[in-house]
Amino acid sequence: MSYRSTVAHRRSQAVDRRVMSPARIVAGILGVILLVMGGVALARTGLSSLTGETATVLGFEHTALMGLIDIVAGLLFLVAAAAVAVRGQLTGISLLTAAFGAVMMIEPGAMSDALGGGSDLGLLYVVVGLLGLLAAMMFPTRVTEVEAVHEDSVDHY
């Protein structure tokens, strides 16, 4: 009686990719600051009127509408912080933020009625936008990949 054996080979492969950049930390900090400012503004003004009541948050006047804008901008910065393509997303949101701040500085009267803040809040948005741009341009993005290969041999009789 003869026995016939077969050997089966199994191979599995996994790749772990990590993106490291100090720009992610800067984007995260900017996002959290804007998110907190917006949340506090909404908590103080309520949502009954988007442009009626104002509240002072960190020295800046906010309406509920400005609080919502802060929250959306903060979330966009947090999305950029979590993204693989952090430089591109941080550059885009920073340019939008700086442009919004510039409009607020150029037309403070028209913006203060709807948003509560004037040129001082516009300056804050310009500074946030410029900090984001500097972080996106100055800090390199490093991608590291760790590959794990696992092989099994199984004898069948």
CNS distance restraints for C-alpha pairs under 8 A (distance, minus, plus):
assign (resid   3 and name CA) (resid 157 and name CA) 6.75 0.50 0.50
assign (resid   4 and name CA) (resid 157 and name CA) 6.04 0.50 0.50
assign (resid   5 and name CA) (resid 155 and name CA) 6.72 0.50 0.50
assign (resid   5 and name CA) (resid 156 and name CA) 5.40 0.50 0.50
assign (resid   5 and name CA) (resid 157 and name CA) 4.40 0.50 0.50
assign (resid   6 and name CA) (resid 155 and name CA) 5.81 0.50 0.50
assign (resid   6 and name CA) (resid 156 and name CA) 5.15 0.50 0.50
assign (resid   6 and name CA) (resid 157 and name CA) 6.60 0.50 0.50
assign (resid   7 and name CA) (resid 153 and name CA) 6.52 0.50 0.50
assign (resid   7 and name CA) (resid 154 and name CA) 5.55 0.50 0.50
assign (resid   7 and name CA) (resid 155 and name CA) 4.56 0.50 0.50
assign (resid   7 and name CA) (resid 156 and name CA) 6.17 0.50 0.50
assign (resid   8 and name CA) (resid 153 and name CA) 5.67 0.50 0.50
assign (resid   8 and name CA) (resid 154 and name CA) 5.17 0.50 0.50
assign (resid   8 and name CA) (resid 155 and name CA) 6.52 0.50 0.50
assign (resid   8 and name CA) (resid 156 and name CA) 7.76 0.50 0.50
assign (resid   9 and name CA) (resid 151 and name CA) 6.97 0.50 0.50
assign (resid   9 and name CA) (resid 152 and name CA) 5.64 0.50 0.50
assign (resid   9 and name CA) (resid 153 and name CA) 4.65 0.50 0.50
assign (resid   9 and name CA) (resid 154 and name CA) 6.50 0.50 0.50
assign (resid  10 and name CA) (resid 151 and name CA) 5.52 0.50 0.50
assign (resid  10 and name CA) (resid 152 and name CA) 5.00 0.50 0.50
assign (resid  10 and name CA) (resid 153 and name CA) 6.46 0.50 0.50
assign (resid  11 and name CA) (resid 149 and name CA) 7.06 0.50 0.50
assign (resid  11 and name CA) (resid 150 and name CA) 5.68 0.50 0.50
assign (resid  11 and name CA) (resid 151 and name CA) 4.41 0.50 0.50
assign (resid  11 and name CA) (resid 152 and name CA) 6.44 0.50 0.50
assign (resid  12 and name CA) (resid 149 and name CA) 5.80 0.50 0.50
assign (resid  12 and name CA) (resid 150 and name CA) 5.24 0.50 0.50
assign (resid  12 and name CA) (resid 151 and name CA) 6.47 0.50 0.50
assign (resid  13 and name CA) (resid 147 and name CA) 7.12 0.50 0.50
assign (resid  13 and name CA) (resid 148 and name CA) 5.71 0.50 0.50
assign (resid  13 and name CA) (resid 149 and name CA) 4.52 0.50 0.50
assign (resid  13 and name CA) (resid 150 and name CA) 6.37 0.50 0.50
assign (resid  14 and name CA) (resid 147 and name CA) 5.75 0.50 0.50
assign (resid  14 and name CA) (resid 148 and name CA) 5.22 0.50 0.50
assign (resid  14 and name CA) (resid 149 and name CA) 6.58 0.50 0.50
assign (resid  15 and name CA) (resid 145 and name CA) 6.50 0.50 0.50
assign (resid  15 and name CA) (resid 146 and name CA) 5.65 0.50 0.50
assign (resid  15 and name CA) (resid 147 and name CA) 4.47 0.50 0.50
assign (resid  15 and name CA) (resid 148 and name CA) 6.38 0.50 0.50
assign (resid  16 and name CA) (resid 145 and name CA) 5.53 0.50 0.50
assign (resid  16 and name CA) (resid 146 and name CA) 5.11 0.50 0.50
assign (resid  16 and name CA) (resid 147 and name CA) 6.41 0.50 0.50
assign (resid  17 and name CA) (resid 143 and name CA) 6.82 0.50 0.50
assign (resid  17 and name CA) (resid 144 and name CA) 5.76 0.50 0.50
assign (resid  17 and name CA) (resid 145 and name CA) 4.50 0.50 0.50
assign (resid  17 and name CA) (resid 146 and name CA) 6.57 0.50 0.50
assign (resid  18 and name CA) (resid 143 and name CA) 5.62 0.50 0.50
assign (resid  18 and name CA) (resid 144 and name CA) 5.29 0.50 0.50
assign (resid  18 and name CA) (resid 145 and name CA) 6.44 0.50 0.50
assign (resid  19 and name CA) (resid  84 and name CA) 6.24 0.50 0.50
assign (resid  19 and name CA) (resid 141 and name CA) 6.78 0.50 0.50
assign (resid  19 and name CA) (resid 142 and name CA) 5.73 0.50 0.50
assign (resid  19 and name CA) (resid 143 and name CA) 4.54 0.50 0.50
assign (resid  19 and name CA) (resid 144 and name CA) 6.57 0.50 0.50
assign (resid  20 and name CA) (resid  24 and name CA) 7.70 0.50 0.50
assign (resid  20 and name CA) (resid 141 and name CA) 5.84 0.50 0.50
assign (resid  20 and name CA) (resid 142 and name CA) 5.14 0.50 0.50
assign (resid  20 and name CA) (resid 143 and name CA) 6.33 0.50 0.50
assign (resid  21 and name CA) (resid  25 and name CA) 7.52 0.50 0.50
assign (resid  21 and name CA) (resid 139 and name CA) 6.47 0.50 0.50
assign (resid  21 and name CA) (resid 140 and name CA) 6.12 0.50 0.50
assign (resid  21 and name CA) (resid 141 and name CA) 4.73 0.50 0.50
assign (resid  21 and name CA) (resid 142 and name CA) 6.32 0.50 0.50
assign (resid  22 and name CA) (resid  26 and name CA) 6.55 0.50 0.50
assign (resid  22 and name CA) (resid 135 and name CA) 7.53 0.50 0.50
assign (resid  22 and name CA) (resid 139 and name CA) 6.10 0.50 0.50
assign (resid  22 and name CA) (resid 140 and name CA) 7.78 0.50 0.50
assign (resid  22 and name CA) (resid 141 and name CA) 7.97 0.50 0.50
assign (resid  23 and name CA) (resid  27 and name CA) 6.05 0.50 0.50
assign (resid  23 and name CA) (resid  81 and name CA) 7.42 0.50 0.50
assign (resid  23 and name CA) (resid  86 and name CA) 7.23 0.50 0.50
assign (resid  23 and name CA) (resid  87 and name CA) 7.36 0.50 0.50
assign (resid  23 and name CA) (resid 132 and name CA) 7.84 0.50 0.50
assign (resid  23 and name CA) (resid 135 and name CA) 4.99 0.50 0.50
assign (resid  23 and name CA) (resid 136 and name CA) 5.69 0.50 0.50
assign (resid  23 and name CA) (resid 139 and name CA) 5.93 0.50 0.50
assign (resid  23 and name CA) (resid 140 and name CA) 7.99 0.50 0.50
assign (resid  24 and name CA) (resid  28 and name CA) 6.04 0.50 0.50
assign (resid  24 and name CA) (resid  80 and name CA) 7.28 0.50 0.50
assign (resid  24 and name CA) (resid  81 and name CA) 4.29 0.50 0.50
assign (resid  24 and name CA) (resid  82 and name CA) 7.01 0.50 0.50
assign (resid  24 and name CA) (resid  86 and name CA) 6.57 0.50 0.50
assign (resid  25 and name CA) (resid  29 and name CA) 6.17 0.50 0.50
assign (resid  25 and name CA) (resid  81 and name CA) 6.76 0.50 0.50
assign (resid  26 and name CA) (resid  30 and name CA) 6.18 0.50 0.50
assign (resid  26 and name CA) (resid  81 and name CA) 7.85 0.50 0.50
assign (resid  26 and name CA) (resid 132 and name CA) 7.04 0.50 0.50
assign (resid  26 and name CA) (resid 135 and name CA) 6.67 0.50 0.50
assign (resid  27 and name CA) (resid  31 and name CA) 6.00 0.50 0.50
assign (resid  27 and name CA) (resid  77 and name CA) 5.36 0.50 0.50
assign (resid  27 and name CA) (resid  78 and name CA) 6.36 0.50 0.50
assign (resid  27 and name CA) (resid  80 and name CA) 6.62 0.50 0.50
assign (resid  27 and name CA) (resid  81 and name CA) 5.14 0.50 0.50
assign (resid  27 and name CA) (resid  90 and name CA) 6.92 0.50 0.50
assign (resid  27 and name CA) (resid 132 and name CA) 6.49 0.50 0.50
assign (resid  27 and name CA) (resid 135 and name CA) 7.99 0.50 0.50
assign (resid  28 and name CA) (resid  32 and name CA) 6.13 0.50 0.50
assign (resid  28 and name CA) (resid  77 and name CA) 6.36 0.50 0.50
assign (resid  28 and name CA) (resid  78 and name CA) 5.18 0.50 0.50
assign (resid  28 and name CA) (resid  80 and name CA) 7.95 0.50 0.50
assign (resid  28 and name CA) (resid  81 and name CA) 5.32 0.50 0.50
assign (resid  29 and name CA) (resid  33 and name CA) 6.21 0.50 0.50
assign (resid  30 and name CA) (resid  34 and name CA) 6.27 0.50 0.50
assign (resid  30 and name CA) (resid  74 and name CA) 6.93 0.50 0.50
assign (resid  30 and name CA) (resid  77 and name CA) 6.68 0.50 0.50
assign (resid  30 and name CA) (resid 128 and name CA) 7.02 0.50 0.50
assign (resid  30 and name CA) (resid 132 and name CA) 7.87 0.50 0.50
assign (resid  31 and name CA) (resid  35 and name CA) 5.98 0.50 0.50
assign (resid  31 and name CA) (resid  73 and name CA) 7.08 0.50 0.50
assign (resid  31 and name CA) (resid  74 and name CA) 3.85 0.50 0.50
assign (resid  31 and name CA) (resid  75 and name CA) 6.10 0.50 0.50
assign (resid  31 and name CA) (resid  76 and name CA) 7.19 0.50 0.50
assign (resid  31 and name CA) (resid  77 and name CA) 4.64 0.50 0.50
assign (resid  31 and name CA) (resid  78 and name CA) 5.13 0.50 0.50
assign (resid  32 and name CA) (resid  36 and name CA) 6.02 0.50 0.50
assign (resid  32 and name CA) (resid  74 and name CA) 6.12 0.50 0.50
assign (resid  32 and name CA) (resid  78 and name CA) 7.36 0.50 0.50
assign (resid  33 and name CA) (resid  37 and name CA) 6.15 0.50 0.50
assign (resid  33 and name CA) (resid  74 and name CA) 7.17 0.50 0.50
assign (resid  34 and name CA) (resid  38 and name CA) 6.08 0.50 0.50
assign (resid  34 and name CA) (resid  70 and name CA) 5.20 0.50 0.50
assign (resid  34 and name CA) (resid  71 and name CA) 6.24 0.50 0.50
assign (resid  34 and name CA) (resid  73 and name CA) 6.78 0.50 0.50
assign (resid  34 and name CA) (resid  74 and name CA) 4.71 0.50 0.50
assign (resid  35 and name CA) (resid  39 and name CA) 6.05 0.50 0.50
assign (resid  35 and name CA) (resid  70 and name CA) 6.01 0.50 0.50
assign (resid  35 and name CA) (resid  71 and name CA) 4.59 0.50 0.50
assign (resid  35 and name CA) (resid  72 and name CA) 7.64 0.50 0.50
assign (resid  35 and name CA) (resid  73 and name CA) 7.56 0.50 0.50
assign (resid  35 and name CA) (resid  74 and name CA) 4.67 0.50 0.50
assign (resid  35 and name CA) (resid  75 and name CA) 6.82 0.50 0.50
assign (resid  36 and name CA) (resid  40 and name CA) 6.05 0.50 0.50
assign (resid  36 and name CA) (resid  71 and name CA) 7.64 0.50 0.50
assign (resid  37 and name CA) (resid  41 and name CA) 6.13 0.50 0.50
assign (resid  37 and name CA) (resid  57 and name CA) 6.35 0.50 0.50
assign (resid  37 and name CA) (resid  58 and name CA) 7.54 0.50 0.50
assign (resid  37 and name CA) (resid  67 and name CA) 6.99 0.50 0.50
assign (resid  37 and name CA) (resid  70 and name CA) 6.66 0.50 0.50
assign (resid  37 and name CA) (resid  71 and name CA) 7.70 0.50 0.50
assign (resid  38 and name CA) (resid  42 and name CA) 6.15 0.50 0.50
assign (resid  38 and name CA) (resid  66 and name CA) 7.18 0.50 0.50
assign (resid  38 and name CA) (resid  67 and name CA) 3.84 0.50 0.50
assign (resid  38 and name CA) (resid  68 and name CA) 6.01 0.50 0.50
assign (resid  38 and name CA) (resid  69 and name CA) 7.23 0.50 0.50
assign (resid  38 and name CA) (resid  70 and name CA) 4.68 0.50 0.50
assign (resid  38 and name CA) (resid  71 and name CA) 4.98 0.50 0.50
assign (resid  39 and name CA) (resid  43 and name CA) 6.10 0.50 0.50
assign (resid  39 and name CA) (resid  67 and name CA) 6.48 0.50 0.50
assign (resid  39 and name CA) (resid  68 and name CA) 7.93 0.50 0.50
assign (resid  39 and name CA) (resid  71 and name CA) 6.76 0.50 0.50
assign (resid  40 and name CA) (resid  44 and name CA) 6.15 0.50 0.50
assign (resid  40 and name CA) (resid  57 and name CA) 6.93 0.50 0.50
assign (resid  40 and name CA) (resid  67 and name CA) 7.70 0.50 0.50
assign (resid  41 and name CA) (resid  45 and name CA) 6.05 0.50 0.50
assign (resid  41 and name CA) (resid  55 and name CA) 6.19 0.50 0.50
assign (resid  41 and name CA) (resid  56 and name CA) 7.44 0.50 0.50
assign (resid  41 and name CA) (resid  57 and name CA) 6.31 0.50 0.50
assign (resid  41 and name CA) (resid  62 and name CA) 6.10 0.50 0.50
assign (resid  41 and name CA) (resid  63 and name CA) 6.96 0.50 0.50
assign (resid  41 and name CA) (resid  64 and name CA) 6.38 0.50 0.50
assign (resid  41 and name CA) (resid  66 and name CA) 7.89 0.50 0.50
assign (resid  41 and name CA) (resid  67 and name CA) 5.16 0.50 0.50
assign (resid  42 and name CA) (resid  46 and name CA) 5.26 0.50 0.50
assign (resid  42 and name CA) (resid  47 and name CA) 6.91 0.50 0.50
assign (resid  42 and name CA) (resid  63 and name CA) 7.77 0.50 0.50
assign (resid  42 and name CA) (resid  64 and name CA) 5.29 0.50 0.50
assign (resid  42 and name CA) (resid  67 and name CA) 5.52 0.50 0.50
assign (resid  42 and name CA) (resid  68 and name CA) 7.34 0.50 0.50
assign (resid  44 and name CA) (resid  55 and name CA) 6.18 0.50 0.50
assign (resid  45 and name CA) (resid  53 and name CA) 5.84 0.50 0.50
assign (resid  45 and name CA) (resid  54 and name CA) 6.21 0.50 0.50
assign (resid  45 and name CA) (resid  55 and name CA) 6.18 0.50 0.50
assign (resid  45 and name CA) (resid  63 and name CA) 6.66 0.50 0.50
assign (resid  45 and name CA) (resid  64 and name CA) 5.81 0.50 0.50
assign (resid  46 and name CA) (resid  64 and name CA) 6.59 0.50 0.50
assign (resid  47 and name CA) (resid  64 and name CA) 6.25 0.50 0.50
assign (resid  49 and name CA) (resid  53 and name CA) 7.00 0.50 0.50
assign (resid  49 and name CA) (resid  64 and name CA) 7.13 0.50 0.50
assign (resid  50 and name CA) (resid  63 and name CA) 6.38 0.50 0.50
assign (resid  50 and name CA) (resid  64 and name CA) 4.71 0.50 0.50
assign (resid  50 and name CA) (resid  65 and name CA) 4.88 0.50 0.50
assign (resid  51 and name CA) (resid  63 and name CA) 5.45 0.50 0.50
assign (resid  51 and name CA) (resid  64 and name CA) 6.28 0.50 0.50
assign (resid  51 and name CA) (resid  65 and name CA) 6.09 0.50 0.50
assign (resid  51 and name CA) (resid 113 and name CA) 7.23 0.50 0.50
assign (resid  51 and name CA) (resid 114 and name CA) 5.08 0.50 0.50
assign (resid  51 and name CA) (resid 115 and name CA) 6.50 0.50 0.50
assign (resid  51 and name CA) (resid 116 and name CA) 7.60 0.50 0.50
assign (resid  52 and name CA) (resid  63 and name CA) 6.79 0.50 0.50
assign (resid  52 and name CA) (resid  64 and name CA) 7.97 0.50 0.50
assign (resid  52 and name CA) (resid 114 and name CA) 7.96 0.50 0.50
assign (resid  53 and name CA) (resid  63 and name CA) 5.94 0.50 0.50
assign (resid  53 and name CA) (resid  64 and name CA) 7.49 0.50 0.50
assign (resid  54 and name CA) (resid  61 and name CA) 6.19 0.50 0.50
assign (resid  54 and name CA) (resid  62 and name CA) 5.25 0.50 0.50
assign (resid  54 and name CA) (resid  63 and name CA) 4.57 0.50 0.50
assign (resid  54 and name CA) (resid  64 and name CA) 7.38 0.50 0.50
assign (resid  54 and name CA) (resid 116 and name CA) 6.01 0.50 0.50
assign (resid  55 and name CA) (resid  61 and name CA) 5.55 0.50 0.50
assign (resid  55 and name CA) (resid  62 and name CA) 5.29 0.50 0.50
assign (resid  55 and name CA) (resid  63 and name CA) 6.51 0.50 0.50
assign (resid  56 and name CA) (resid  60 and name CA) 5.27 0.50 0.50
assign (resid  56 and name CA) (resid  61 and name CA) 4.47 0.50 0.50
assign (resid  56 and name CA) (resid  62 and name CA) 6.13 0.50 0.50
assign (resid  57 and name CA) (resid  61 and name CA) 6.38 0.50 0.50
assign (resid  57 and name CA) (resid  62 and name CA) 6.93 0.50 0.50
assign (resid  60 and name CA) (resid 117 and name CA) 6.24 0.50 0.50
assign (resid  60 and name CA) (resid 120 and name CA) 7.28 0.50 0.50
assign (resid  60 and name CA) (resid 121 and name CA) 6.14 0.50 0.50
assign (resid  61 and name CA) (resid 116 and name CA) 5.07 0.50 0.50
assign (resid  61 and name CA) (resid 117 and name CA) 4.76 0.50 0.50
assign (resid  61 and name CA) (resid 121 and name CA) 7.72 0.50 0.50
assign (resid  62 and name CA) (resid  66 and name CA) 5.50 0.50 0.50
assign (resid  62 and name CA) (resid  67 and name CA) 6.34 0.50 0.50
assign (resid  62 and name CA) (resid 115 and name CA) 6.00 0.50 0.50
assign (resid  62 and name CA) (resid 116 and name CA) 4.56 0.50 0.50
assign (resid  62 and name CA) (resid 117 and name CA) 5.82 0.50 0.50
assign (resid  63 and name CA) (resid  67 and name CA) 6.29 0.50 0.50
assign (resid  63 and name CA) (resid 114 and name CA) 7.18 0.50 0.50
assign (resid  63 and name CA) (resid 115 and name CA) 5.23 0.50 0.50
assign (resid  63 and name CA) (resid 116 and name CA) 5.05 0.50 0.50
assign (resid  64 and name CA) (resid  68 and name CA) 6.29 0.50 0.50
assign (resid  64 and name CA) (resid 115 and name CA) 7.69 0.50 0.50
assign (resid  65 and name CA) (resid  69 and name CA) 6.29 0.50 0.50
assign (resid  65 and name CA) (resid 114 and name CA) 7.35 0.50 0.50
assign (resid  65 and name CA) (resid 115 and name CA) 6.05 0.50 0.50
assign (resid  66 and name CA) (resid  70 and name CA) 6.11 0.50 0.50
assign (resid  66 and name CA) (resid 114 and name CA) 7.96 0.50 0.50
assign (resid  66 and name CA) (resid 115 and name CA) 4.91 0.50 0.50
assign (resid  66 and name CA) (resid 116 and name CA) 7.12 0.50 0.50
assign (resid  67 and name CA) (resid  71 and name CA) 6.24 0.50 0.50
assign (resid  68 and name CA) (resid  72 and name CA) 6.22 0.50 0.50
assign (resid  69 and name CA) (resid  73 and name CA) 6.08 0.50 0.50
assign (resid  70 and name CA) (resid  74 and name CA) 5.94 0.50 0.50
assign (resid  71 and name CA) (resid  75 and name CA) 6.11 0.50 0.50
assign (resid  72 and name CA) (resid  76 and name CA) 6.22 0.50 0.50
assign (resid  73 and name CA) (resid  77 and name CA) 6.31 0.50 0.50
assign (resid  73 and name CA) (resid  93 and name CA) 7.88 0.50 0.50
assign (resid  73 and name CA) (resid  97 and name CA) 7.61 0.50 0.50
assign (resid  74 and name CA) (resid  78 and name CA) 6.25 0.50 0.50
assign (resid  75 and name CA) (resid  79 and name CA) 6.13 0.50 0.50
assign (resid  76 and name CA) (resid  80 and name CA) 6.24 0.50 0.50
assign (resid  76 and name CA) (resid  93 and name CA) 6.91 0.50 0.50
assign (resid  77 and name CA) (resid  81 and name CA) 6.22 0.50 0.50
assign (resid  77 and name CA) (resid  90 and name CA) 6.86 0.50 0.50
assign (resid  77 and name CA) (resid  93 and name CA) 6.88 0.50 0.50
assign (resid  78 and name CA) (resid  82 and name CA) 6.35 0.50 0.50
assign (resid  79 and name CA) (resid  83 and name CA) 6.13 0.50 0.50
assign (resid  80 and name CA) (resid  85 and name CA) 7.73 0.50 0.50
assign (resid  80 and name CA) (resid  86 and name CA) 5.39 0.50 0.50
assign (resid  80 and name CA) (resid  89 and name CA) 5.26 0.50 0.50
assign (resid  80 and name CA) (resid  90 and name CA) 5.43 0.50 0.50
assign (resid  81 and name CA) (resid  86 and name CA) 6.12 0.50 0.50
assign (resid  81 and name CA) (resid  90 and name CA) 7.58 0.50 0.50
assign (resid  82 and name CA) (resid  86 and name CA) 7.31 0.50 0.50
assign (resid  83 and name CA) (resid  89 and name CA) 7.63 0.50 0.50
assign (resid  85 and name CA) (resid  89 and name CA) 6.42 0.50 0.50
assign (resid  86 and name CA) (resid  90 and name CA) 5.75 0.50 0.50
assign (resid  86 and name CA) (resid 136 and name CA) 7.52 0.50 0.50
assign (resid  86 and name CA) (resid 141 and name CA) 7.96 0.50 0.50
assign (resid  87 and name CA) (resid  91 and name CA) 5.97 0.50 0.50
assign (resid  87 and name CA) (resid 136 and name CA) 4.85 0.50 0.50
assign (resid  87 and name CA) (resid 137 and name CA) 7.24 0.50 0.50
assign (resid  87 and name CA) (resid 141 and name CA) 7.65 0.50 0.50
assign (resid  88 and name CA) (resid  92 and name CA) 6.27 0.50 0.50
assign (resid  88 and name CA) (resid 136 and name CA) 7.59 0.50 0.50
assign (resid  89 and name CA) (resid  93 and name CA) 6.25 0.50 0.50
assign (resid  90 and name CA) (resid  94 and name CA) 5.86 0.50 0.50
assign (resid  90 and name CA) (resid 132 and name CA) 6.32 0.50 0.50
assign (resid  90 and name CA) (resid 133 and name CA) 7.00 0.50 0.50
assign (resid  90 and name CA) (resid 136 and name CA) 6.04 0.50 0.50
assign (resid  91 and name CA) (resid  95 and name CA) 6.13 0.50 0.50
assign (resid  91 and name CA) (resid 132 and name CA) 6.85 0.50 0.50
assign (resid  91 and name CA) (resid 133 and name CA) 5.44 0.50 0.50
assign (resid  91 and name CA) (resid 136 and name CA) 5.94 0.50 0.50
assign (resid  91 and name CA) (resid 137 and name CA) 7.96 0.50 0.50
assign (resid  92 and name CA) (resid  96 and name CA) 6.40 0.50 0.50
assign (resid  93 and name CA) (resid  97 and name CA) 6.07 0.50 0.50
assign (resid  93 and name CA) (resid 129 and name CA) 7.63 0.50 0.50
assign (resid  94 and name CA) (resid  98 and name CA) 6.07 0.50 0.50
assign (resid  94 and name CA) (resid 128 and name CA) 7.31 0.50 0.50
assign (resid  94 and name CA) (resid 129 and name CA) 4.18 0.50 0.50
assign (resid  94 and name CA) (resid 130 and name CA) 6.70 0.50 0.50
assign (resid  94 and name CA) (resid 131 and name CA) 7.87 0.50 0.50
assign (resid  94 and name CA) (resid 132 and name CA) 5.25 0.50 0.50
assign (resid  94 and name CA) (resid 133 and name CA) 5.68 0.50 0.50
assign (resid  95 and name CA) (resid  99 and name CA) 6.08 0.50 0.50
assign (resid  95 and name CA) (resid 129 and name CA) 6.06 0.50 0.50
assign (resid  95 and name CA) (resid 130 and name CA) 7.85 0.50 0.50
assign (resid  95 and name CA) (resid 133 and name CA) 7.22 0.50 0.50
assign (resid  96 and name CA) (resid 100 and name CA) 6.10 0.50 0.50
assign (resid  96 and name CA) (resid 129 and name CA) 7.46 0.50 0.50
assign (resid  97 and name CA) (resid 101 and name CA) 6.19 0.50 0.50
assign (resid  97 and name CA) (resid 125 and name CA) 5.86 0.50 0.50
assign (resid  97 and name CA) (resid 126 and name CA) 6.60 0.50 0.50
assign (resid  97 and name CA) (resid 128 and name CA) 7.15 0.50 0.50
assign (resid  97 and name CA) (resid 129 and name CA) 5.02 0.50 0.50
assign (resid  98 and name CA) (resid 102 and name CA) 6.12 0.50 0.50
assign (resid  98 and name CA) (resid 125 and name CA) 5.78 0.50 0.50
assign (resid  98 and name CA) (resid 126 and name CA) 4.15 0.50 0.50
assign (resid  98 and name CA) (resid 127 and name CA) 7.17 0.50 0.50
assign (resid  98 and name CA) (resid 128 and name CA) 7.10 0.50 0.50
assign (resid  98 and name CA) (resid 129 and name CA) 4.38 0.50 0.50
assign (resid  98 and name CA) (resid 130 and name CA) 6.57 0.50 0.50
assign (resid  99 and name CA) (resid 103 and name CA) 6.29 0.50 0.50
assign (resid  99 and name CA) (resid 126 and name CA) 7.14 0.50 0.50
assign (resid 100 and name CA) (resid 104 and name CA) 6.35 0.50 0.50
assign (resid 100 and name CA) (resid 122 and name CA) 7.31 0.50 0.50
assign (resid 100 and name CA) (resid 125 and name CA) 7.02 0.50 0.50
assign (resid 100 and name CA) (resid 126 and name CA) 7.58 0.50 0.50
assign (resid 101 and name CA) (resid 105 and name CA) 6.22 0.50 0.50
assign (resid 101 and name CA) (resid 121 and name CA) 7.30 0.50 0.50
assign (resid 101 and name CA) (resid 122 and name CA) 3.95 0.50 0.50
assign (resid 101 and name CA) (resid 123 and name CA) 5.97 0.50 0.50
assign (resid 101 and name CA) (resid 124 and name CA) 7.09 0.50 0.50
assign (resid 101 and name CA) (resid 125 and name CA) 4.55 0.50 0.50
assign (resid 101 and name CA) (resid 126 and name CA) 4.77 0.50 0.50
assign (resid 102 and name CA) (resid 106 and name CA) 6.10 0.50 0.50
assign (resid 102 and name CA) (resid 122 and name CA) 6.13 0.50 0.50
assign (resid 102 and name CA) (resid 123 and name CA) 7.32 0.50 0.50
assign (resid 102 and name CA) (resid 125 and name CA) 7.89 0.50 0.50
assign (resid 102 and name CA) (resid 126 and name CA) 6.29 0.50 0.50
assign (resid 103 and name CA) (resid 107 and name CA) 6.04 0.50 0.50
assign (resid 103 and name CA) (resid 108 and name CA) 7.96 0.50 0.50
assign (resid 103 and name CA) (resid 122 and name CA) 7.30 0.50 0.50
assign (resid 104 and name CA) (resid 108 and name CA) 5.26 0.50 0.50
assign (resid 104 and name CA) (resid 111 and name CA) 6.01 0.50 0.50
assign (resid 104 and name CA) (resid 118 and name CA) 6.31 0.50 0.50
assign (resid 104 and name CA) (resid 119 and name CA) 5.78 0.50 0.50
assign (resid 104 and name CA) (resid 121 and name CA) 7.42 0.50 0.50
assign (resid 104 and name CA) (resid 122 and name CA) 4.67 0.50 0.50
assign (resid 104 and name CA) (resid 123 and name CA) 7.96 0.50 0.50
assign (resid 105 and name CA) (resid 118 and name CA) 6.77 0.50 0.50
assign (resid 105 and name CA) (resid 119 and name CA) 4.19 0.50 0.50
assign (resid 105 and name CA) (resid 120 and name CA) 7.39 0.50 0.50
assign (resid 105 and name CA) (resid 121 and name CA) 7.95 0.50 0.50
assign (resid 105 and name CA) (resid 122 and name CA) 4.98 0.50 0.50
assign (resid 105 and name CA) (resid 123 and name CA) 6.57 0.50 0.50
assign (resid 106 and name CA) (resid 119 and name CA) 7.43 0.50 0.50
assign (resid 107 and name CA) (resid 111 and name CA) 6.35 0.50 0.50
assign (resid 107 and name CA) (resid 118 and name CA) 7.99 0.50 0.50
assign (resid 107 and name CA) (resid 119 and name CA) 7.78 0.50 0.50
assign (resid 108 and name CA) (resid 112 and name CA) 5.78 0.50 0.50
assign (resid 108 and name CA) (resid 117 and name CA) 7.68 0.50 0.50
assign (resid 108 and name CA) (resid 118 and name CA) 4.44 0.50 0.50
assign (resid 108 and name CA) (resid 119 and name CA) 5.18 0.50 0.50
assign (resid 108 and name CA) (resid 122 and name CA) 7.98 0.50 0.50
assign (resid 109 and name CA) (resid 113 and name CA) 6.79 0.50 0.50
assign (resid 109 and name CA) (resid 118 and name CA) 6.70 0.50 0.50
assign (resid 110 and name CA) (resid 114 and name CA) 7.26 0.50 0.50
assign (resid 111 and name CA) (resid 115 and name CA) 5.65 0.50 0.50
assign (resid 111 and name CA) (resid 116 and name CA) 7.19 0.50 0.50
assign (resid 111 and name CA) (resid 117 and name CA) 7.03 0.50 0.50
assign (resid 111 and name CA) (resid 118 and name CA) 6.28 0.50 0.50
assign (resid 112 and name CA) (resid 116 and name CA) 4.43 0.50 0.50
assign (resid 112 and name CA) (resid 117 and name CA) 4.81 0.50 0.50
assign (resid 112 and name CA) (resid 118 and name CA) 4.86 0.50 0.50
assign (resid 117 and name CA) (resid 121 and name CA) 5.28 0.50 0.50
assign (resid 117 and name CA) (resid 122 and name CA) 7.57 0.50 0.50
assign (resid 118 and name CA) (resid 122 and name CA) 6.36 0.50 0.50
assign (resid 119 and name CA) (resid 123 and name CA) 6.03 0.50 0.50
assign (resid 120 and name CA) (resid 124 and name CA) 6.42 0.50 0.50
assign (resid 121 and name CA) (resid 125 and name CA) 6.43 0.50 0.50
assign (resid 122 and name CA) (resid 126 and name CA) 6.24 0.50 0.50
assign (resid 123 and name CA) (resid 127 and name CA) 6.13 0.50 0.50
assign (resid 124 and name CA) (resid 128 and name CA) 6.16 0.50 0.50
assign (resid 125 and name CA) (resid 129 and name CA) 6.04 0.50 0.50
assign (resid 126 and name CA) (resid 130 and name CA) 6.12 0.50 0.50
assign (resid 127 and name CA) (resid 131 and name CA) 6.08 0.50 0.50
assign (resid 128 and name CA) (resid 132 and name CA) 6.22 0.50 0.50
assign (resid 129 and name CA) (resid 133 and name CA) 6.20 0.50 0.50
assign (resid 130 and name CA) (resid 134 and name CA) 6.06 0.50 0.50
assign (resid 131 and name CA) (resid 135 and name CA) 6.15 0.50 0.50
assign (resid 132 and name CA) (resid 136 and name CA) 6.12 0.50 0.50
assign (resid 133 and name CA) (resid 137 and name CA) 6.12 0.50 0.50
assign (resid 134 and name CA) (resid 138 and name CA) 5.76 0.50 0.50
assign (resid 135 and name CA) (resid 139 and name CA) 5.78 0.50 0.50
